[in-house]
């Protein structure tokens, strides 16, 4: 049997996890960020997030909208009162529009 027994091994394992957390060895928890679609605009118009984060677009307008970045993502039609969720794509700058209302533009920055 190992020196110190099971209780000592469990305590050592706990300290190993604490040390890993303190050293930043474990990844941070992903965040969920919200973008409002309201007044025929995306708010905020620019949002910076971390890779792995989730973004939720909530349509608070009275008409449907899309969240579309060429060759990257497309929500399809998001009905009034509904939402659409996206896991952050690879790092980069994603300019997106509402294809139903092309004057609605915004930017998602994934760091």
C-alpha positions in Angstrom: 0.0 0.0 0.0 1.2 3.5 -0.8 2.6 5.6 2.0 -0.1 7.7 3.7 -3.1 5.6 2.5 -6.2 6.6 0.5 -7.0 9.7 2.5 -3.6 11.2 1.8 -3.9 10.3 -2.0 -7.3 12.0 -2.2 -5.9 15.1 -0.5 -3.0 15.2 -2.9 -5.3 14.9 -5.9 -7.4 17.8 -4.6 -4.2 19.9 -4.3 -3.3 19.0 -7.9 -6.6 20.4 -9.2 -6.1 23.5 -7.1 -2.6 23.9 -8.5 -3.8 23.5 -12.0 -6.5 26.1 -11.5 -4.0 28.5 -10.0 -1.7 28.0 -12.9 -4.4 28.6 -15.5 -4.0 25.1 -16.9 -7.7 24.4 -17.1 -9.8 26.3 -19.7 -12.1 29.1 -18.7 -15.8 28.4 -18.8 -17.6 29.5 -22.0 -19.8 32.5 -21.8 -23.2 33.2 -23.4 -23.6 36.6 -24.9 -26.8 38.1 -26.2 -27.4 40.4 -29.2 -30.8 42.1 -29.4 -32.5 42.5 -32.8 -34.6 45.6 -32.1 -35.5 48.8 -33.9 -34.2 47.3 -37.2 -30.7 47.0 -35.9 -28.3 44.5 -34.1 -27.3 45.7 -30.6 -24.5 45.8 -29.9 -23.3 46.4 -33.4 -19.9 45.0 -32.6 -19.3 42.2 -30.2 -16.0 40.6 -29.2 -16.1 37.1 -27.8 -13.8 34.2 -27.0 -13.6 31.0 -29.0 -16.0 28.6 -27.4 -18.5 31.2 -26.3 -22.1 31.1 -27.4 -24.0 34.0 -28.9 -27.8 34.3 -28.8 -29.6 36.7 -31.1 -33.0 37.6 -29.8 -35.5 39.1 -32.2 -37.5 41.8 -30.4 -38.8 43.4 -33.6 -42.3 42.8 -35.1 -40.8 41.3 -38.3 -38.5 38.3 -39.0 -34.8 38.8 -39.5 -31.7 36.7 -40.4 -28.2 36.6 -39.0 -26.0 35.9 -42.0 -22.3 36.0 -42.5 -21.2 35.0 -46.0 -19.7 31.5 -46.1 -19.7 31.3 -42.2 -23.1 31.2 -40.7 -26.8 31.7 -41.5 -29.7 31.6 -39.0 -32.4 31.4 -41.6 -35.5 33.4 -40.7 -35.8 34.2 -37.0 -39.4 35.0 -36.2 -40.5 37.8 -33.9 -40.1 36.8 -30.3 -37.7 33.9 -31.2 -34.0 33.5 -30.9 -31.1 31.8 -32.6 -27.9 30.5 -31.0 -24.4 30.1 -32.4 -21.3 28.5 -30.9 -18.4 30.8 -31.7 -16.7 29.8 -35.0 -12.9 29.9 -35.4 -11.1 33.1 -34.5 -11.7 36.0 -36.9 -13.9 38.9 -37.8 -17.3 38.1 -39.1 -19.4 40.8 -40.7 -23.0 39.8 -40.8 -26.3 41.2 -42.1 -30.0 40.6 -42.1 -30.6 39.3 -45.7 -34.2 40.5 -45.4 -33.1 44.0 -44.5 -29.6 44.5 -45.9 -29.1 47.9 -44.1 -28.9 45.9 -40.9 -25.2 45.2 -40.4 -23.0 44.2 -37.5 -19.7 42.5 -36.6 -18.8 39.5 -34.5 -15.1 39.3 -33.5 -13.9 35.9 -32.2 -10.6 36.1 -30.3 
